[in-house]
Amino acid sequence: MASSSTDRVLRPDNGRFDPLANALRALAIDAVQQANSGHPGAPMGMAEMALALWGEHLRHNPSNPAWPDRDRFVLSNGHASMLLYALLHLTGYDLPLDELRRFRQLHSRTPGHPEVGLTPGVETTTGPLGQGLANAVGMALAEKILAAQFNRPGHAIVDHHTYVFLGDGCLMEGISHEACSLAGVWGLNKLVALYDDNGISIDGNVAGWFGDDTAARFRAYGWQVLGPLDGHDVSALSAAIAEARRSTDRPSLIICRTTIGRGSPGRAGTAKSHGEPLGAAEIAATREAIGWSHPPFEVPAELRREWDAREAGAAREGEWARRFDAYRAAYPELASEFERRMAGRLPEGFAATRAAAVDGCTGNAEPVATRKASQKVLATLAPAIPELLGGSADLTGSNLTDFPGCGALRVDAEGFQPGRHVNYGVREFGMAAVMNGLALHGGFIPYGGTFLTFSDYSRNAIRMAALMKQRVVHVFTHDSIGLGEDGPTHQAVEHAASLRLIPNLDVWRPCDAAETAVAWTHALEQRQRPTALLLSRQNLPAQARTTAQIEQIARGGYVLSDRPSPRAVILATGSEVALAMQAQALLDAEGVAARVVSLPSSTVFDRQDAAWREQVLGRGTPRIGVEAGVTQGWGAYGCVASLGVDAFGESAPGPKVYEHFGLTARRLADLAKQHAAS
Ligand SMILES: Cc1ncc(C[n+]2csc(CCOP(=O)(O)OP(=O)(O)O)c2C)c(N)n1
């Protein structure tokens, strides 16, 4: 539990500063000092926790950070990054001392907060507190499902733990509730969380704003809680980790009472140690107090030898590789399927699956809601792509994220039932961050649904997926005022525009089933980015297209309907493409030739070459944009006018709301006429 000020006393060290822990402390202090920026307090306070875990339990191979069956380690309190960098450096990852000296400098591999893909051994990007913990839940879930799918009697090829360090901040964040509640329900017994219970956050002693009984809270989630124990007692910590590893049915939380900034005579136990360099004088005093006489960045060879985990790691991986060979001999197809999934490669027959999904959506002229089209596409894609793991934040029947035979993930009397669809409950942010963990672990392409208006709840996790280059698909249905009666709380108006602002996120707003099918397959092909699919609640008419046009959908924007020498170009997305087509017909009757451009994904369109963009948008012809949302973005496409919704919506039947906001074919045609070239 968060400690009260009375029991939070500056702990005397009893003269017991383990030199191995001190090596971490010293590197952290020195790097923060050199950078003149960073967070020394948490690394100093968690040094023994790190020693107990990395020194005695973590199964990893520094020479191969991609070993599929390695334990995963997440530093959820990412501001303690120097602790992780010191561990990676000392255990033998490709992170030389020079990189530690360049902590927080441009193009170093030691950025301010850990970034996956940049530093070998970093499993996820952390910094936004609480999300690392949720990522860890996703990783542990991935392990559990993969083990159920691939392990065979006598062949446990998926068998690793997920460890996560977290602090008070992670537990104060609401997402910790969402994710840890799920971890309890799912019985993620191989998830071990070590809580750095130091009673301090930036504003000081947390007693004034964090009085939770954390142990009771986690027991209530169905976790095993160990401690509180002395977070500086390496053997007690190690024993607790060993006990946690023996859990067969529950995740474990180990509460470690620590002193922030431990070892610094002037700063230990204070918020001042949290986020600023100690300064030369205090560093000297600290070196003295902890018995560390070595110059900055120097670690004696004998300590380096003790920390070095390369030999043990290679032996462990070698032992696993032999087991995997035996597995391959017994189950050759499963073995190569496992390798394919962990490598993130789509199945061999993906091109055919893609064609089937698109073909299935092009023959039918019936109007259909794009959320419904999405479900139809999933029914074709999912059986052929076993790594697709669906889910919804308690809106399965609305998001239509399930598919025939998917089965729900459950833990019941029979044990763990993997299933291909996860009921995340009403936890949009938790769902998004857990999906990031699933993707980061490898073996899955997670997708999850909610209403578009609630994408704000998930937003930072979507942003993190984009930053981390993870293939995660968000199915956001009920995408505009078109949803009708639920009213402005549920009618997304600014969300499409605001999602498009996130770098490296693809945003699709398809106008019919064919565009929906292409959007889905395009999303699966993006190994380095997440995708948001914005889908309608209401039916939308199917548009007629040539084969060439169907292929052009994947370019994000294309000419859907042209006229010779058009005098205006109407750009439309999603449900407003039909409106644009109606306006074009009205204009035809009035002798004004207009081109209709469908722009299902401006983010994809923006990546096309200039020639394509010009071919689609035309040159010198006035452009008018239409989308049932804020109009701000149309300037980027050189629109001279636009039709949209620059206010919150209204509660009424969808067509009435469209009329109320003037989103009609007549108004669009008039606008085009007004601006048409003469
Ligand atoms: C979501 C989020 N909000 C705010 C911050 C800024 N921040 C970084 S560390 C911190 C305090 C965290 O306290 P604690 O977890 O106890 O860390 P310690 O002081 O023990 O290092 C805050 C508010 C953040 N990184 N993420």
PDBQT file of the ligand as one rigid body, heavy atoms in Angstrom, charges set to zero:
ROOT
HETATM    1  C1  LIG A 701       0.832   9.645 -17.785  1.00  0.00    +0.000 C 
HETATM    2  C2  LIG A 701       1.943  10.433 -17.167  1.00  0.00    +0.000 A 
HETATM    3  N1  LIG A 701       1.662  11.480 -16.403  1.00  0.00    +0.000 NA
HETATM    4  C3  LIG A 701       2.644  12.223 -15.854  1.00  0.00    +0.000 A 
HETATM    5  C4  LIG A 701       3.946  11.884 -16.061  1.00  0.00    +0.000 A 
HETATM    6  C5  LIG A 701       5.058  12.751 -15.483  1.00  0.00    +0.000 C 
HETATM    7  N2  LIG A 701       5.719  12.010 -14.376  1.00  0.00    +0.000 N 
HETATM    8  C6  LIG A 701       6.855  11.340 -14.540  1.00  0.00    +0.000 A 
HETATM    9  S1  LIG A 701       7.362  10.570 -13.169  1.00  0.00    +0.000 SA
HETATM   10  C7  LIG A 701       6.053  11.152 -12.286  1.00  0.00    +0.000 A 
HETATM   11  C8  LIG A 701       5.877  10.806 -10.837  1.00  0.00    +0.000 C 
HETATM   12  C9  LIG A 701       5.843   9.355 -10.669  1.00  0.00    +0.000 C 
HETATM   13  O1  LIG A 701       5.954   9.013  -9.338  1.00  0.00    +0.000 OA
HETATM   14  P1  LIG A 701       6.516   7.587  -8.974  1.00  0.00    +0.000 P 
HETATM   15  O2  LIG A 701       5.937   6.570  -9.852  1.00  0.00    +0.000 OA
HETATM   16  O3  LIG A 701       6.349   7.404  -7.522  1.00  0.00    +0.000 OA
HETATM   17  O4  LIG A 701       8.045   7.679  -9.359  1.00  0.00    +0.000 OA
HETATM   18  P2  LIG A 701       9.269   8.007  -8.392  1.00  0.00    +0.000 P 
HETATM   19  O5  LIG A 701       9.015   9.351  -7.814  1.00  0.00    +0.000 OA
HETATM   20  O6  LIG A 701       9.278   6.946  -7.363  1.00  0.00    +0.000 OA
HETATM   21  O7  LIG A 701      10.443   7.997  -9.295  1.00  0.00    +0.000 OA
HETATM   22  C10 LIG A 701       5.232  11.937 -13.089  1.00  0.00    +0.000 A 
HETATM   23  C11 LIG A 701       4.018  12.612 -12.626  1.00  0.00    +0.000 C 
HETATM   24  C12 LIG A 701       4.208  10.758 -16.869  1.00  0.00    +0.000 A 
HETATM   25  N3  LIG A 701       5.449  10.377 -17.150  1.00  0.00    +0.000 N 
HETATM   26  N4  LIG A 701       3.191  10.038 -17.376  1.00  0.00    +0.000 NA
ENDROOT
TORSDOF 0
